[in-house]
Amino acid sequence: MKKNRLKEIVGELKNASKMHLSQSKEIDKHIDDMKSPLDLKLSSGCKAAAKKKFDVYPSAYANMWASKQQKKGKC
């Protein structure tokens, strides 16, 4: 299901009744978790670390390493 459609459903549920309000809040939480990797950008610190570590930047290996380091919170 697409994010836009889910957001539309959330809007409808919020207007329906108080009972649906809790359901709409639960769906909102799931929408936030649906971020794709393409939505996330590498931090400048991780890019700098990858440039120091790898001879060639940008490269697939350097970007993969940098993204893993960012997920671990190391840069």
Long-range contacts (C-beta under 8 A, 24 or more apart in sequence): 3-31, 3-34, 6-30, 6-31, 7-31, 37-67, 40-67, 42-66, 42-67, 42-70, 43-70, 43-75, 45-75, 46-70, 46-75, 48-75, 49-75
